[in-house]
Amino acid sequence: MSHHYNMPNGFGDREGSLFCEAVSADSLAQRFGTPLYVYSQTAITEAFAEWTKAFGVADHLICFAVKANSNIAILKLLARLGSGFDIVSGGELQRVLAAGGDAAKVVFSGVGKSGAEIELALTAGIRCFNVESASELALIEEIARRLNKVAPISVRLNPDVDAKTHHYISTGLKENKFGVNAEIAKTLYRAAHESDVLLPIGIDCHIGSQLTEIEPFSDSVKHLKNLVLDLRSRGINLQHIDIGGGLGIQYRDEEVPSAKALIDSVRDQLDELSMELMIEPGRSIVGNAGALLTRVMVIKEGEKKRFAVVDAAMNDLLRPALYSAWQTIMETAPCGAEPRVYDVVGPVCETGDFLGKDRKLGITEGDLLAVLGAGAYGFTMSSNYNSRPRAAEVLVSGTDAHVIRKRERVEDLWANECLPEPIASGS
């Protein structure tokens, strides 16, 4: 390896070679092929434990954001650790249930829940719907009445707080599609309070993702607290406050507050309310627990740039193309080549298909690279663009490595495609 890297938990440098726990990256690539997603079970377990410890004696529920990494083996691991789950679709709910997750620890977020998804969640007996509009509340009420069930709800407040993150993943500003303002929230709570099939049990807020400061969380919590006190004065007593997720991780040189620092700040404001605290972390649990392994296929000298063409692409890891996201790319073992500056790109026919630009690497064709910080929003955002089968996923625990998703085969890609019957001649 040509540089010193700040290695995330679960990954380490042994005599110049990259290891995930006690297994070398090179052996994983040889055994399972590339591109390959690799996750450390220890890193996930330790990250979850850090959140648990951060709450101390406070009544709380940690709901892992399934959209960050929805592999059933990882959901099963988190369920065994006592995690709840934050879902944004019926498909995610079914994944959680298939993984052995407890429906009573599931909160359902998202601005566009369908009637079928609401019915599925009510039947399963989820903890709470995070309601985002008057239309959604009316639909939940209608379905609950038809099913003769009581639907537990919280309202997602949009506090108009700047999360100071990428504008695509900022969710708490007035111009964002998420949540409602305080006045609309009060109207929705009144309607729920007066309904015989709706039960207002909580309040929710989520202002964005990859947050690196506590201040935006603190600002949003003030808005939540004010609304809780206002509702109490009107006889509407809620049981929990859900402060959302979004705490960032270190991809490069970000200074990210600890889970404890964040929860201490929140508890300073909310403990006096004596309510259960809920949080929806995703990236901070799995982000740095994963890496994407990819092999250098071609080194190409352009007129202005030098390219390392690898076998992973934007269909495998979309974040760089979508958000201009920076993730560490490193050699997994020294090859003796002189370090030079490369754009690390994939084979997909798009100029936006890159994993990293202007990276100093000592590589030759055939060498293995690792893209770190790939445990969140890596595989879950992958696609089959250019008819590329999706990567395999492997979970490492100590010296053991288990395939938790088989590599797709090309024939899998058209398994659900149908050829129409030939049109009869002359018709």
ABEGO torsion letter per residue (X at the ends): XABBBBBBBGBBBBGGBBBBEABBAAAAAAAAEOBBBBBBAAAAAAAAAAAAAAAEABBBBBBBBAAABABAAAAAAAAAAGBBBBBABAAAAAAAAAAGBBAAABBBBEABBBAAAAAAAAAAGBABBBBABAAAAAAAAAAAAAAGBBBBBBBBBBAGBBAGBBAAABAABAABABEBBAAAAAAAAAAAAABAABBBABBBBBAEBGBABAAAAAAAAAAAAAAAAAAAAAGBBBABBBAEBGBBBBABABBBBBAAAAAAAAAAAAAAAGBBBBBBBAAAAAAAABBBBBBBABBBBBAABBBBBBABBAAABAAAAAAGBBBBBBBABBAGBBBBBBBBBBABBBAABBABBGBBBBBBBGBBBBBBGAABGBAAABBABGGBBBBBBBBBBEABBBBABBBBBAAAAAAABBBBBBBBBGX
